[in-house]
Amino acid sequence: MALNNGSTTNQALLDAQLELWQNTFGYIKSMALKSALDLRIADAIHHHGGSGATLPQIVARIKIPSSKIPHLRRLMRVLVATGVFAAQHPPPAVGSSGDDEDEPMLYTLTPVSRLLVGSQNLAPITTMNLHAAFISPFLELGSWFQHEEAPESCELFKHAHGQTCWGQADRDATFNALINDGMVSDSNFLMNIAINECAGAFQGITSLVDVGGGLGASAQAIAKAFPGVKCSVLDLDHVVANAPAGDTGVQYIAGNMFEKIPPADAMFLKWILHDWDDEECIRILKNCRKAIPPREEGGKVIIIDMAIGVEPSDLRHKEMQAVFDIFVMVINGKERNEKEWKKIFFKAGFSDYKITPVLGVRSIIEVYP
């Protein structure tokens, strides 16, 4: 009996160590994914179609030194183990016994890596999230907690880099493009789903302003799905200056959402409010409130953001919402639960809201004057 108890205790200790290692080395999974993006491994596999690609075929596309091929094989093993890619032995050749273990593996895309290829992929926003500018501040998270700072200087990004994220985007065209391209890729991915899952949120309005809408991918999707809606994008000068040329069906307006928002039936804020603290969100929402008509005339604010704890929320959803809440601390942002959303809505002068959790870890929130 003692032996059994000892074995059970030992196994529990080893399981706990495994869990500790899973958390300790989680960054290796992130860096393996970043390497796959940097090397365009998913594109190399996609190039060979549905049948998959061998390691030599991948190497021929990504062009790495031959000395690194054994290391690439080890990287691919991690990416397969974490579900980014899949691997299998190819079907045996005619006349083969089928048990040749030296036969090269075929690497194929999984549902995860299919999100990294094609014209509407999430590679840009994944690249943004894994950029050193956003990762390096978390190396100082512990010391950041120990520093007393004024609220306006509390941004983790500024603690690490000496300037705010938005300040760097204003001064650095390459960094600004990184953010804008990332936001466009997320909108291209998400908006069709949002419109299909919650079309009612956009019906009955004739005009809409995409507040902080960047290069206008969301507004373009709305304009395409609802041709009767006049869509505009409000963003800062340096963002609007890079707006796509040609007829996009969207008007671009240079301005500051903290100062004034042009009038329309509806305001649309996708992944905007989680960037700001409560008081700043209230300022933005008050400006939205001034710009829309009464509810009976169709006035509303449509928000796409997380509503922590709103169903459906399985373990993976709960974990990602918690992790993302820490991630947006890098820009002094926060994710909110329903009680926190309700507080800022009512303080901004709104009377009612509806949360529709149909976008994975995110929701569509309609807010009414």
PEFENCOR-V588970 format. One record per helix or strand of 3 or more residues. SS is the DSSP state (~ for helix, > for strand). FROM is the first residue (numbers start at 1). LEN is the number of residues. If there is no record, write none. Layout:
<<SS FROM LEN> <SS FROM LEN>>
This chain:
<<~ 2 23> <~ 26 14> <~ 41 7> <~ 49 3> <~ 55 8> <~ 66 16> <> 85 5> <> 105 5> <~ 113 4> <~ 123 7> <~ 132 15> <~ 151 3> <~ 156 6> <~ 165 7> <~ 173 25> <~ 199 3> <> 207 5> <~ 217 9> <> 230 6> <~ 237 4> <> 250 5> <> 266 5> <~ 273 3> <~ 278 14> <~ 295 3> <> 300 6> <~ 315 17> <~ 338 10> <> 352 8> <> 362 7>>
